[in-house]
Amino acid sequence: MTDLESFAARLKTLTDGRASTPRVKDGVMTLALDVGGLSAERRDAVAAAIREGGLSVPGVQDVRIAMTAERKAPRIIAVASGKGGVGKSTLSANLAVALRRLGFAVGLVDADIYGPSQARLMASEEKKPQAREKQLIPVDSPFGVPMLSMAHLVEPGKALAWRGPMAGNALSQLIDADWGEVELLVVDMPPGTGDVQLSMVQKHKPVGAVIVSTPQDLALIDATRAVSLFEQTQVPLIGLVENMAGYSCPHCGEISDPFGSGGAEAAGSAMGMAFLGRIPLAIDIRRRSDAGAPPASGDDASGKAFLAIAEKVAAWLRD
């Protein structure tokens, strides 16, 4: 085995297989190194080790490394319900923020084309996305979560009189944007199980779905339809979240129980679904959401409720 062949063999271990076969011409060693997903510190350390090893090969006077990064499409988590008004958008925003706090590079798409609300929830209403080579560039939010919503593209309060194909194309533009280093995309799905939802699931293939329901029977019936949509399209179900659940006030002890509690957990168990957690019907969550301050960005009781759900989603992703 030549000195160059010996170095090439060591290179596989040194770079975890990220480097191409080195070549030497006129005393210059050249190779390509895939740095996709590496931190800047790790990338520089690997490059330095390659140069040091390369210069130890007899006859090599210089080492040139072409760094490449193959960008992979983000994994998609769909947050869905069979009907509107169950707090799906609030859950989506807070799940994205909580996953970001857990270390994921997260983006957020408001796929509710006809009733976008994420711009308000994430305090980005005044922002407008730019475009590069026909791709939208997501706008920043104050919580480290880049995002896109139709609310960033149309006039506030303007009704979108679009048929299904137009809405589907608009949704694809949001999902197929230039998400940069984002590895995980939380998609706030439109309510229902119609053409737009079906097209999105079939084209963009989420890695999993989170179903949101309130505890009462009517909402659970609609949630069951959402479950059926994902089962028919072979999208794994991460689990079910019960929103607007009754709770006991920690200050006065008064019970708030307009919708009941535990219905979604029981329904999920009957369908063989994991129960991800319960979000209380609390005025604090509503006020902070309206103000563009997702509770998941804090560490109080409301924030911890969303963080607990995000931890279960993260564990599912890592399995």
C-alpha contacts under 8 A as a table, 3 or more apart, distances in Angstrom:
res1	aa1	res2	aa2	distance
1	M	5	E	5.96
1	M	6	S	6.34
2	T	5	E	5.12
2	T	6	S	6.17
3	D	6	S	5.08
3	D	7	F	6.24
3	D	57	V	6.14
3	D	58	P	7.28
4	L	7	F	5.12
4	L	8	A	6.14
4	L	22	P	7.84
4	L	57	V	6.52
5	E	8	A	4.98
5	E	9	A	6.28
6	S	9	A	5.21
6	S	10	R	6.44
7	F	10	R	5.05
7	F	11	L	5.99
7	F	53	G	7.33
7	F	54	G	7.29
7	F	57	V	7.42
8	A	11	L	4.92
8	A	12	K	6.79
8	A	21	T	6.28
8	A	22	P	6.47
9	A	12	K	5.70
9	A	13	T	7.41
10	R	13	T	5.48
10	R	14	L	6.19
11	L	14	L	4.87
11	L	15	T	6.01
11	L	17	G	7.52
11	L	19	A	7.04
11	L	50	I	7.42
12	K	15	T	5.52
12	K	16	D	5.59
12	K	17	G	4.52
12	K	18	R	7.19
12	K	19	A	6.84
13	T	16	D	5.16
13	T	17	G	6.60
14	L	17	G	7.79
14	L	46	V	7.52
14	L	49	A	7.92
14	L	50	I	7.84
15	T	18	R	5.27
15	T	19	A	6.25
15	T	46	V	6.73
16	D	19	A	8.00
17	G	20	S	7.94
18	R	33	L	5.64
18	R	34	D	5.17
18	R	35	V	7.48
19	A	31	L	6.82
19	A	32	A	5.61
19	A	33	L	4.43
19	A	34	D	6.43
20	S	31	L	5.62
20	S	32	A	5.26
20	S	33	L	6.55
21	T	31	L	6.40
22	P	29	M	6.41
22	P	30	T	5.69
22	P	31	L	4.81
22	P	32	A	8.00
23	R	29	M	5.45
23	R	30	T	5.39
23	R	31	L	6.60
24	V	27	G	6.22
24	V	28	V	5.37
24	V	29	M	4.31
24	V	30	T	6.42
24	V	60	V	7.26
25	K	28	V	5.35
25	K	29	M	6.63
27	G	59	G	5.69
27	G	60	V	4.55
27	G	61	Q	5.17
27	G	62	D	6.58
28	V	60	V	5.79
28	V	61	Q	5.96
28	V	62	D	4.84
28	V	63	V	5.81
28	V	64	R	7.21
29	M	54	G	7.13
29	M	60	V	6.41
29	M	61	Q	7.89
29	M	62	D	6.18
29	M	63	V	4.69
29	M	64	R	6.08
30	T	63	V	6.03
30	T	64	R	4.89
30	T	65	I	5.93
30	T	66	A	7.70
31	L	64	R	6.73
31	L	65	I	5.31
31	L	66	A	6.28
32	A	65	I	5.63
32	A	66	A	4.58
32	A	67	M	5.85
32	A	68	T	7.07
33	L	65	I	6.63
33	L	66	A	6.06
33	L	67	M	4.85
33	L	68	T	6.05
34	D	67	M	5.90
34	D	68	T	4.82
34	D	69	A	5.40
34	D	70	E	7.25
35	V	38	L	5.49
35	V	43	R	6.24
35	V	67	M	6.29
35	V	68	T	5.91
35	V	69	A	5.25
36	G	68	T	7.03
36	G	69	A	4.14
36	G	70	E	5.85
36	G	71	R	6.88
37	G	69	A	7.77
38	L	42	R	5.98
38	L	43	R	5.76
39	S	42	R	5.21
39	S	43	R	6.02
40	A	43	R	5.06
40	A	44	D	6.14
41	E	44	D	5.33
41	E	45	A	6.21
42	R	45	A	5.08
42	R	46	V	6.19
43	R	46	V	5.33
43	R	47	A	6.22
44	D	47	A	5.10
44	D	48	A	6.08
45	A	48	A	5.16
45	A	49	A	6.25
46	V	49	A	5.13
46	V	50	I	6.23
47	A	50	I	5.10
47	A	51	R	6.27
47	A	65	I	7.47
48	A	51	R	5.17
48	A	52	E	6.18
49	A	52	E	5.11
49	A	53	G	6.10
50	I	53	G	5.16
50	I	54	G	5.86
51	R	54	G	5.00
51	R	55	L	6.06
51	R	63	V	5.66
51	R	64	R	7.92
52	E	55	L	5.42
52	E	56	S	6.62
53	G	56	S	5.28
53	G	57	V	7.11
54	G	57	V	5.53
54	G	60	V	6.94
54	G	62	D	7.98
54	G	63	V	6.33
55	L	58	P	7.56
55	L	60	V	5.53
55	L	61	Q	6.22
55	L	62	D	6.63
55	L	63	V	6.87
56	S	60	V	7.38
57	V	60	V	5.75
60	V	63	V	7.47
71	R	180	G	7.91
71	R	181	E	7.96
72	K	183	E	7.92
73	A	183	E	7.32
74	P	179	W	7.83
74	P	182	V	6.16
74	P	183	E	4.43
74	P	184	L	4.98
74	P	185	L	5.97
75	R	183	E	6.15
75	R	184	L	4.81
75	R	185	L	5.95
75	R	206	P	6.76
75	R	207	V	6.26
76	I	184	L	5.92
76	I	185	L	4.71
76	I	186	V	5.98
76	I	187	V	6.86
76	I	204	H	7.85
76	I	205	K	7.42
76	I	206	P	4.54
76	I	207	V	5.68
76	I	208	G	7.15
77	I	184	L	7.42
77	I	185	L	6.13
77	I	186	V	4.94
77	I	187	V	6.06
77	I	206	P	5.54
77	I	207	V	6.06
77	I	208	G	5.25
77	I	209	A	5.57
77	I	210	V	7.28
78	A	186	V	6.16
78	A	187	V	4.90
78	A	188	D	6.39
78	A	189	M	6.35
78	A	206	P	6.24
78	A	208	G	6.46
78	A	209	A	4.63
78	A	210	V	6.19
79	V	88	K	6.84
79	V	92	S	6.28
79	V	186	V	7.14
79	V	187	V	6.01
79	V	188	D	5.21
79	V	189	M	5.78
79	V	209	A	5.78
79	V	210	V	4.78
79	V	211	I	5.99
79	V	212	V	7.22
80	A	88	K	6.62
80	A	188	D	6.78
80	A	189	M	5.26
80	A	190	P	7.20
80	A	191	P	6.74
80	A	209	A	7.07
80	A	210	V	6.25
80	A	211	I	5.06
80	A	212	V	6.16
80	A	226	A	6.85
81	S	84	G	7.20
81	S	86	V	7.61
81	S	88	K	6.83
81	S	189	M	7.85
81	S	191	P	5.72
81	S	192	G	6.58
81	S	211	I	5.59
81	S	212	V	5.30
81	S	213	S	6.51
81	S	222	D	7.12
81	S	223	A	5.31
81	S	226	A	5.70
82	G	191	P	5.68
82	G	192	G	4.44
82	G	193	T	6.42
82	G	219	A	7.64
82	G	222	D	4.34
82	G	223	A	4.62
82	G	224	T	7.19
82	G	225	R	5.84
82	G	226	A	4.86
83	K	86	V	7.24
83	K	191	P	4.83
83	K	192	G	5.16
83	K	219	A	7.20
83	K	222	D	6.02
83	K	223	A	7.33
84	G	87	G	7.78
84	G	88	K	7.76
84	G	191	P	5.15
84	G	192	G	7.49
85	G	88	K	7.52
86	V	212	V	6.96
86	V	213	S	5.81
86	V	214	T	5.82
86	V	219	A	7.72
86	V	243	N	6.83
86	V	244	M	7.64
87	G	90	T	5.28
87	G	91	L	6.23
87	G	212	V	7.49
87	G	213	S	7.95
87	G	243	N	6.66
87	G	244	M	7.71
88	K	91	L	5.11
88	K	92	S	6.11
88	K	188	D	7.09
88	K	212	V	5.94
89	S	92	S	4.97
89	S	93	A	6.21
89	S	117	S	7.02
89	S	118	Q	6.76
89	S	188	D	5.96
90	T	93	A	5.33
90	T	94	N	6.22
90	T	121	L	7.19
90	T	289	S	7.09
91	L	94	N	5.26
91	L	95	L	5.84
91	L	212	V	7.94
91	L	306	F	7.71
92	S	95	L	5.10
92	S	96	A	6.19
92	S	108	L	7.99
92	S	186	V	6.74
92	S	187	V	7.26
92	S	188	D	5.72
93	A	96	A	5.30
93	A	97	V	6.35
93	A	108	L	7.37
93	A	118	Q	6.85
93	A	121	L	6.91
93	A	122	M	7.00
93	A	294	P	7.09
94	N	97	V	5.03
94	N	98	A	5.96
94	N	294	P	5.82
94	N	295	P	6.87
94	N	296	A	5.19
94	N	297	S	7.72
94	N	306	F	6.39
95	L	98	A	5.09
95	L	99	L	6.01
95	L	186	V	7.86
95	L	296	A	7.46
95	L	306	F	6.47
95	L	307	L	7.41
95	L	309	I	7.52
95	L	310	A	5.76
96	A	99	L	5.22
96	A	100	R	6.17
96	A	106	V	6.29
96	A	107	G	7.06
96	A	108	L	6.58
96	A	145	V	7.12
96	A	186	V	6.19
97	V	100	R	5.07
97	V	101	R	6.37
97	V	106	V	7.95
97	V	143	F	6.57
97	V	144	G	7.72
97	V	145	V	6.69
97	V	294	P	7.68
97	V	296	A	6.09
97	V	297	S	6.37
98	A	101	R	5.00
98	A	102	L	6.34
98	A	296	A	5.51
98	A	297	S	6.91
98	A	306	F	6.83
98	A	307	L	5.35
98	A	310	A	5.93
99	L	102	L	4.89
99	L	103	G	6.59
99	L	104	F	5.71
99	L	106	V	6.96
99	L	307	L	7.73
99	L	310	A	5.75
99	L	311	E	7.60
99	L	314	A	7.28
100	R	103	G	5.28
100	R	104	F	4.93
100	R	105	A	6.10
100	R	106	V	5.77
100	R	144	G	7.21
100	R	145	V	7.04
101	R	104	F	7.29
101	R	297	S	7.95
102	L	311	E	7.67
104	F	183	E	7.22
104	F	184	L	7.08
105	A	145	V	7.85
105	A	181	E	6.90
105	A	182	V	4.87
105	A	183	E	5.39
105	A	184	L	6.23
106	V	145	V	5.85
106	V	146	P	7.34
106	V	182	V	5.45
106	V	183	E	6.23
106	V	184	L	4.85
106	V	185	L	5.71
106	V	186	V	7.23
107	G	145	V	5.34
107	G	146	P	5.01
107	G	147	M	5.53
107	G	179	W	7.43
107	G	182	V	6.03
107	G	183	E	7.88
107	G	184	L	6.28
107	G	185	L	4.71
107	G	186	V	6.21
108	L	145	V	6.78
108	L	146	P	6.40
108	L	147	M	4.55
108	L	148	L	6.56
108	L	185	L	5.63
108	L	186	V	4.89
108	L	187	V	5.95
108	L	188	D	7.62
109	V	147	M	5.70
109	V	148	L	5.13
109	V	149	S	6.07
109	V	174	L	6.70
109	V	175	I	6.75
109	V	185	L	7.10
109	V	186	V	6.27
109	V	187	V	4.75
109	V	188	D	6.13
110	D	113	I	7.30
110	D	116	P	6.22
110	D	117	S	7.40
110	D	118	Q	5.96
110	D	147	M	7.84
110	D	148	L	6.26
110	D	149	S	4.66
110	D	150	M	7.16
110	D	187	V	6.18
110	D	188	D	5.06
110	D	189	M	7.07
111	A	116	P	7.43
111	A	149	S	6.99
111	A	150	M	7.96
111	A	171	L	6.00
111	A	174	L	7.89
111	A	187	V	6.30
111	A	188	D	5.39
111	A	189	M	5.02
111	A	190	P	5.82
112	D	115	G	5.45
112	D	116	P	5.22
112	D	117	S	7.99
112	D	188	D	6.65
112	D	189	M	5.71
112	D	190	P	4.13
112	D	191	P	7.35
113	I	116	P	5.86
113	I	149	S	7.81
113	I	150	M	6.08
113	I	160	L	7.95
113	I	167	A	6.55
113	I	170	A	7.83
113	I	171	L	7.16
113	I	190	P	7.02
114	Y	159	A	7.27
114	Y	160	L	6.11
116	P	119	A	7.46
116	P	149	S	6.48
116	P	150	M	6.22
116	P	151	A	5.80
117	S	120	R	5.62
117	S	121	L	6.42
117	S	149	S	7.99
117	S	151	A	7.25
118	Q	121	L	4.85
118	Q	122	M	5.83
118	Q	149	S	6.71
118	Q	151	A	7.88
119	A	122	M	5.30
119	A	123	A	5.87
119	A	124	S	4.89
119	A	125	E	4.79
119	A	149	S	6.65
119	A	151	A	6.27
119	A	152	H	7.09
120	R	123	A	5.17
120	R	124	S	6.43
120	R	125	E	5.73
120	R	289	S	7.88
120	R	290	D	6.84
120	R	291	A	7.49
120	R	292	G	5.62
121	L	289	S	5.32
121	L	290	D	6.26
121	L	291	A	7.10
121	L	292	G	4.39
121	L	293	A	6.88
121	L	294	P	6.75
122	M	141	S	6.21
122	M	142	P	7.38
122	M	143	F	7.74
122	M	292	G	5.00
122	M	293	A	6.77
122	M	294	P	6.98
123	A	141	S	6.66
123	A	142	P	7.10
123	A	291	A	7.52
123	A	292	G	4.47
123	A	293	A	7.17
124	S	127	K	5.60
124	S	139	V	7.78
124	S	140	D	7.47
124	S	141	S	5.83
124	S	142	P	7.88
125	E	151	A	7.08
125	E	152	H	6.59
126	E	152	H	7.52
127	K	139	V	6.67
127	K	152	H	6.26
128	K	139	V	6.89
128	K	152	H	5.26
128	K	153	L	6.58
129	P	136	L	6.44
129	P	137	I	5.68
129	P	138	P	5.83
129	P	139	V	5.51
129	P	148	L	7.72
129	P	152	H	6.83
129	P	153	L	7.51
130	Q	136	L	5.94
130	Q	137	I	5.38
130	Q	138	P	7.65
131	A	134	K	6.01
131	A	135	Q	5.27
131	A	136	L	4.31
131	A	137	I	5.44
132	R	135	Q	5.19
132	R	136	L	6.42
132	R	137	I	6.96
135	Q	173	Q	7.39
135	Q	176	D	7.29
135	Q	177	A	5.17
135	Q	178	D	5.95
136	L	173	Q	7.17
136	L	174	L	7.11
136	L	176	D	7.97
136	L	177	A	4.77
136	L	178	D	6.08
137	I	177	A	6.00
137	I	178	D	5.33
137	I	179	W	6.97
138	P	146	P	5.67
138	P	147	M	5.19
138	P	148	L	5.42
138	P	177	A	6.99
138	P	178	D	7.07
138	P	179	W	6.68
139	V	146	P	5.54
139	V	147	M	5.53
139	V	148	L	6.43
140	D	144	G	7.02
140	D	145	V	6.50
140	D	146	P	4.55
140	D	147	M	6.44
141	S	144	G	5.96
141	S	145	V	5.66
141	S	146	P	5.84
141	S	147	M	7.07
142	P	145	V	7.49
143	F	297	S	7.24
146	P	179	W	7.94
148	L	152	H	6.87
148	L	174	L	6.15
149	S	152	H	5.46
149	S	153	L	7.24
149	S	174	L	7.22
150	M	153	L	5.07
150	M	154	V	6.21
151	A	154	V	5.65
151	A	155	E	7.29
151	A	156	P	6.77
154	V	158	K	6.97
155	E	158	K	5.55
162	W	166	M	5.80
162	W	167	A	6.04
163	R	166	M	5.63
163	R	167	A	6.33
164	G	167	A	5.16
164	G	168	G	6.02
164	G	195	D	6.43
164	G	196	V	5.96
165	P	168	G	4.96
165	P	169	N	6.16
165	P	196	V	7.60
166	M	169	N	5.17
166	M	170	A	6.23
167	A	170	A	5.10
167	A	171	L	6.19
167	A	196	V	6.85
168	G	171	L	5.10
168	G	172	S	6.29
168	G	196	V	5.45
168	G	199	S	6.87
168	G	200	M	7.06
169	N	172	S	5.08
169	N	173	Q	6.41
170	A	173	Q	5.20
170	A	174	L	6.62
171	L	174	L	5.19
171	L	175	I	6.39
171	L	200	M	7.63
172	S	175	I	5.12
172	S	176	D	5.76
172	S	200	M	7.52
173	Q	176	D	5.20
173	Q	177	A	6.08
174	L	177	A	5.49
179	W	182	V	5.53
182	V	185	L	7.23
189	M	197	Q	7.13
190	P	196	V	7.90
190	P	197	Q	6.77
192	G	197	Q	7.46
192	G	222	D	7.97
192	G	226	A	7.05
193	T	196	V	7.93
193	T	197	Q	5.75
193	T	198	L	6.85
193	T	225	R	7.16
193	T	226	A	6.21
193	T	229	L	6.62
194	G	197	Q	5.54
194	G	198	L	6.20
195	D	198	L	5.12
195	D	199	S	6.00
196	V	199	S	5.25
196	V	200	M	6.16
197	Q	200	M	5.22
197	Q	201	V	6.25
198	L	201	V	5.27
198	L	202	Q	6.14
198	L	229	L	7.60
199	S	202	Q	5.22
199	S	203	K	5.96
200	M	203	K	5.34
200	M	204	H	5.76
200	M	205	K	7.60
201	V	204	H	5.56
201	V	205	K	5.19
201	V	206	P	6.48
201	V	230	F	7.94
201	V	233	T	7.27
201	V	235	V	7.99
202	Q	205	K	5.64
202	Q	233	T	6.92
205	K	235	V	7.24
206	P	209	A	7.06
206	P	235	V	6.52
207	V	235	V	6.55
207	V	236	P	6.68
208	G	235	V	5.75
208	G	236	P	4.76
208	G	237	L	5.46
208	G	238	I	5.67
209	A	230	F	7.48
209	A	235	V	6.96
209	A	236	P	6.40
209	A	237	L	4.91
209	A	238	I	5.46
209	A	239	G	7.25
210	V	237	L	6.42
210	V	238	I	5.49
210	V	239	G	5.37
210	V	240	L	5.91
210	V	241	V	7.31
211	I	223	A	6.89
211	I	226	A	7.34
211	I	227	V	7.21
211	I	237	L	7.88
211	I	239	G	6.36
211	I	240	L	4.77
211	I	241	V	6.19
212	V	223	A	7.09
212	V	240	L	5.91
212	V	241	V	4.91
212	V	242	E	6.17
212	V	243	N	6.76
213	S	219	A	5.93
213	S	220	L	6.12
213	S	223	A	6.11
213	S	240	L	7.56
213	S	241	V	6.39
213	S	242	E	5.30
213	S	243	N	5.93
213	S	264	A	6.47
214	T	219	A	5.93
214	T	220	L	7.06
214	T	242	E	5.42
214	T	243	N	4.92
214	T	244	M	5.84
214	T	245	A	6.79
214	T	259	F	7.17
214	T	263	G	7.84
214	T	264	A	6.74
215	P	219	A	7.04
215	P	220	L	6.89
215	P	242	E	6.32
215	P	243	N	7.28
215	P	244	M	7.57
215	P	245	A	6.49
215	P	259	F	5.95
215	P	260	G	5.82
215	P	261	S	5.53
215	P	262	G	6.22
215	P	263	G	4.46
215	P	264	A	5.14
216	Q	219	A	5.74
216	Q	220	L	6.44
216	Q	259	F	5.68
216	Q	260	G	6.58
216	Q	263	G	6.38
216	Q	264	A	7.89
217	D	220	L	5.05
217	D	221	I	6.24
217	D	263	G	7.36
218	L	221	I	5.21
218	L	222	D	6.62
219	A	222	D	5.21
219	A	223	A	6.14
220	L	223	A	4.84
220	L	224	T	6.15
220	L	263	G	7.74
220	L	264	A	6.59
220	L	267	A	7.21
221	I	224	T	5.20
221	I	225	R	6.84
222	D	225	R	5.17
222	D	226	A	6.70
223	A	226	A	5.07
223	A	227	V	6.32
224	T	227	V	4.98
224	T	228	S	6.23
225	R	228	S	4.98
225	R	229	L	6.36
226	A	229	L	5.12
226	A	230	F	6.63
227	V	230	F	5.43
227	V	231	E	6.22
227	V	237	L	7.63
228	S	231	E	5.01
228	S	232	Q	6.05
229	L	232	Q	5.28
229	L	233	T	6.35
230	F	233	T	5.09
230	F	234	Q	5.92
230	F	235	V	5.02
230	F	236	P	7.11
230	F	237	L	7.30
231	E	234	Q	4.97
231	E	235	V	6.04
231	E	236	P	7.20
231	E	237	L	7.83
232	Q	235	V	7.83
237	L	273	M	7.21
238	I	273	M	7.67
238	I	274	A	6.88
238	I	313	V	6.90
238	I	316	W	6.93
239	G	268	G	7.75
239	G	273	M	5.52
239	G	274	A	4.52
239	G	275	F	5.47
239	G	276	L	5.71
240	L	264	A	7.27
240	L	265	E	7.42
240	L	268	G	6.32
240	L	273	M	6.80
240	L	274	A	6.31
240	L	275	F	5.02
240	L	276	L	5.60
240	L	277	G	7.47
241	V	264	A	7.21
241	V	265	E	7.81
241	V	275	F	6.37
241	V	276	L	5.39
241	V	277	G	5.31
241	V	278	R	5.94
241	V	279	I	7.64
241	V	309	I	8.00
242	E	245	A	6.52
242	E	262	G	7.59
242	E	263	G	7.89
242	E	264	A	5.40
242	E	265	E	6.88
242	E	277	G	6.38
242	E	278	R	4.71
242	E	279	I	6.23
243	N	278	R	5.88
243	N	279	I	4.72
243	N	280	P	6.38
243	N	281	L	7.17
244	M	259	F	7.26
244	M	278	R	7.94
244	M	279	I	5.87
244	M	280	P	4.94
244	M	281	L	3.92
244	M	282	A	7.51
245	A	257	D	7.03
245	A	259	F	6.59
245	A	260	G	6.21
245	A	261	S	4.99
245	A	262	G	7.62
245	A	278	R	6.58
245	A	279	I	6.06
245	A	280	P	4.57
245	A	281	L	5.32
246	G	255	I	7.12
246	G	256	S	5.15
246	G	257	D	4.01
246	G	258	P	6.73
246	G	259	F	6.68
246	G	260	G	5.52
246	G	261	S	5.34
246	G	280	P	5.95
246	G	281	L	6.03
247	Y	255	I	5.85
247	Y	256	S	5.40
247	Y	257	D	6.52
247	Y	280	P	5.89
247	Y	281	L	7.02
248	S	253	G	5.49
248	S	254	E	5.66
248	S	255	I	4.53
248	S	256	S	6.24
249	C	252	C	5.63
249	C	253	G	4.73
249	C	254	E	5.34
249	C	255	I	6.38
249	C	256	S	7.43
250	P	253	G	5.74
256	S	281	L	7.50
257	D	260	G	5.10
257	D	261	S	7.25
260	G	263	G	7.33
261	S	264	A	7.77
262	G	265	E	5.19
262	G	266	A	6.22
263	G	266	A	5.22
263	G	267	A	6.13
264	A	267	A	4.97
264	A	268	G	5.94
265	E	268	G	5.14
265	E	269	S	6.21
265	E	275	F	5.84
266	A	269	S	5.13
266	A	270	A	6.28
267	A	270	A	5.06
267	A	271	M	6.36
268	G	271	M	5.11
268	G	272	G	6.11
268	G	273	M	4.83
268	G	274	A	6.57
268	G	275	F	6.37
269	S	272	G	4.98
269	S	273	M	5.64
269	S	274	A	6.97
269	S	275	F	7.42
270	A	273	M	7.58
276	L	309	I	5.41
276	L	312	K	6.42
276	L	313	V	7.73
277	G	305	A	7.56
277	G	308	A	7.28
277	G	309	I	5.65
278	R	305	A	7.22
279	I	302	S	7.78
279	I	305	A	6.24
279	I	306	F	7.23
280	P	302	S	7.98
281	L	285	I	7.79
282	A	285	I	5.57
282	A	286	R	6.86
283	I	286	R	5.13
283	I	287	R	6.15
284	D	287	R	5.20
284	D	288	R	6.08
284	D	302	S	7.91
285	I	288	R	5.34
285	I	289	S	5.97
285	I	294	P	7.80
285	I	295	P	6.47
285	I	302	S	6.87
286	R	289	S	5.18
286	R	290	D	6.16
287	R	290	D	5.23
287	R	291	A	6.24
288	R	291	A	4.96
288	R	292	G	6.27
288	R	293	A	5.03
288	R	294	P	6.10
288	R	295	P	6.61
289	S	292	G	5.19
289	S	293	A	5.64
289	S	294	P	5.46
289	S	295	P	7.40
290	D	293	A	7.62
293	A	297	S	7.37
294	P	297	S	5.76
294	P	298	G	7.91
295	P	298	G	5.59
295	P	299	D	7.97
295	P	300	D	7.89
295	P	302	S	5.90
295	P	303	G	4.62
295	P	306	F	7.78
296	A	299	D	7.29
296	A	302	S	7.20
296	A	303	G	4.08
296	A	304	K	6.92
296	A	306	F	5.77
296	A	307	L	6.35
297	S	303	G	6.59
298	G	303	G	5.35
298	G	304	K	7.90
299	D	302	S	7.71
299	D	303	G	5.26
299	D	304	K	5.95
300	D	303	G	5.29
300	D	304	K	6.15
301	A	304	K	5.13
301	A	305	A	6.32
302	S	305	A	5.24
302	S	306	F	6.81
303	G	306	F	5.41
303	G	307	L	6.19
304	K	307	L	4.81
304	K	308	A	5.98
305	A	308	A	5.34
305	A	309	I	6.72
306	F	309	I	5.24
306	F	310	A	6.31
307	L	310	A	4.93
307	L	311	E	6.13
308	A	311	E	5.15
308	A	312	K	6.60
309	I	312	K	5.28
309	I	313	V	6.40
310	A	313	V	4.98
310	A	314	A	6.02
311	E	314	A	5.00
311	E	315	A	6.15
312	K	315	A	5.06
312	K	316	W	6.25
313	V	316	W	5.05
313	V	317	L	6.27
314	A	317	L	5.06
314	A	318	R	6.26
315	A	318	R	5.15
315	A	319	D	6.29
316	W	319	D	5.33
